[in-house]
Amino acid sequence: MDASTLIQTIGDNGVLVVIAGVFIWTITRIINIAFKKYEERTNNKKHDRLIDQRYSISKNIQTELETTLAATKGNRIQVIEFSNSVMSVAYLPFRYMTCTYEICRLGKAATGHKIDRISTSLFTPFFEALASQPYCIFDINNEMTPVGGAMSDLMQSQDEHQALCMLLKTPKNKAIGYVQLTKDEEITQDDVDAIDDLASKLSAYLSVLDK
């Protein structure tokens, strides 16, 4: 094979390589686009399915709250759930809390809307105490109660002074929120037992949605 034939062969093969490269890139691009569309459809269906699940369990949760409030004769019961978001300049995740369910006795105004995407870092003493024992009774009039300034302000804004709180956890022991009973009268062991039972049921319901 002389030099001119060799150059011609390399040139022809080079064009084929370029064409093959363009073809492979095009096919890969089409596959990636198709996969992303499929993933979006899957995620949308998953989201819709979770919304349907949330609607379904909400009716059960509401019934449990009504039953427990009547049994304890409390002022209100609130279910506060945790969520994570990246908000800082350093892209460190913050944990927020939002009241997702609330029931009040007659004459008490709903206040759950005041607990909406509040950073849990403002309530560190409260959560440290709550995580260290099965339940906590917080009284803003008791200096020994580790509610901290933010929790005290929040309770006062709801016209409440004491609360019985319990963490809500998944079967893997992941904290997903807490349930809170507020009451003017003394909180009794019967109240603790009722909220303990409620917390177990709420944890089971909400763990279905926690992924």
N, C-alpha and C positions, 0 to 999 in steps of 0.2 A: 504494500500500500504506500503510495507516494504521499508527499506532504500535503498537496492540495486536497487529495481524497480524505486524509485524516482530518484536516480542518473542516471540510464539508460535513464529515460524519459527526464531529463534535458540535458543529453548529446546528445540525438537524436534531441531534439528541438534546441539545440545550433548549431548543424551542419546545420539544416534547416535555422536558422536565418542568419548564415554566407553565405549560398548559396543564400538566398533571398537578402542579402545585396550586394553581388557581382553582382547578376542579375540586381538589381535596379541601381547600379553604372554604369554597362555596358550600360544599356538602356539610362541612363541620358547622358553618354558620347557620345553615338551615336547621340542622339537628339541635343546635343550642337554642335557637328561637322557638322551635317546636317544644323543646323540653321546658323552657321558661313559661310558655303558655300553658302547658300541661300542669306545671307546678302551681301557677297562679289559680287555675281552675280547681286544683286539688285543695289549695289553701282556702279558697273561697268557700268550697263545699264544707271543709273542716270547720271554718268559722261559722257558717250557717248552722251546722250540726251542733256546735257548742252553744250557739245562741238558743237553739231549740231546747237543748238540755237545760240551759239556765232558766228558760221560761218554765219548763216542766218542774224543776226542783223548787223554783220560787214559790209556787203554790204550796208545796209541802212545808217549806221554811216558814211561810207566813202563818200557816196553821199551828206549827210548833211554837212560834212566838206568841200567838194569841193565847194558847193553852197555858204556857209558862207564865205570862204576865198575869193572867187571872189567878193562877195558883199562888204566886208570890205577892200579889197585890202591890206590885211596884209602880213606879212612875212611868218608866219606859225601859224597853230592851232594845239595844242597838247591836248590829253585827257590823264589825269593821274589818275590811279585808285589806291585805297588803298588795302592792304592785311595785315593780321595779322600773326605773327609767334612767336614761343617761342624760344628765342635764348640766353637769359641771364643765368648766372650760377644759379640765384635764380628762374629761370623759369617764369619770368615776361614777358608778351607779349609785343612785339614791333609792332608798325604799320609802314609798309613800303609803299612806293609809286613807281609805275612803269608806264612809258609812254606806253600805249597800242595802241594808234592811233596817227598818225601825218600826216599832209599834209603841203607842203611847196610851195611857189611860185617859178616860174622858176628862176634859178640862186642861190637859197638857198639850202644848203646841209641839209640832214636829221640829226637831233641831238637827236631824241627821245631815241636812245640806251644809251645815257649818263644818262638817268633817269631810272635806273633799280635797284629795291630793295634798295632804299635809305631810311634810317630811317627818318620818318617825325619829330622826336624829334630835328633834326638839324635845322628845319625851324620853330621853335615855334613862333617867332614874326610874320612871314608871315601868318601862319594859324590862329593865334589869331586875326589878322586884317581881314583876309578873312571871318572868322566866325561871325564877329561882324557887318557886313553890307551886303547888297544884292550883291555888287560887289566891287572890288578894282582895282585901276590902280596903278601899281608899277613902279617906275622909279629909277634906280640905281644911276642916277645923281642927284637925289633929296634927300637931307639928311633927310627930313621929312618922307620919305617913309620907313615903317617898314619892309623892306625885310630881314634884317639881313645879316651877312657875308656869310652864306652858300648859300642863295638864290641869292645874288649878284654875287657870284662866278659862280653859275650855269648858270645864265643869260649871264654873260660875256663869258663863255665857249661856249655858243650857238651864240655868236656875236650879242646879243640883249641887249637893254638898257631899254625898257619899255614893260609892259605886262598888259593886261586886263584879270582878273581872276574871275571866279565864281565857287562856290561849286556845286557839283552834289549830290543830295540827293534822298533817297527813299521816297515813300509816308509816311513812318513812321518817316521822318525827320532824317534818319541816313545818315551821310556824307559818300559817297563811292568814292569820288575823286574830281577832279576839271578840268575845261576846261580853256585853256589859249590861248589868241590871242596876238601875238607880232607884233609890227608895228613900222616903223620908223617915219611916220607922226603922227600928233596929233590924239589921240583917241577921236572920236566924240560920240554924243548921239546915232547916227545911229548905230555905232559899238556896243555900249552897248545893244541896242535893239536887234541887230542881234545875239549877244552872249547869251543874255538872252533867246531868242527863241531856240537857239541851245542847251543851257544847259537844258532846259525843255525836249527837245526831247531825248537828251543823257541820262538824268536821267530816263526817261520812258523806254528806251531800256535796259539800264544796270540794272535797278531794277528787270527786268524779271529774270536775272541771279543771283541776290543777294539773297542768302538764309540765 
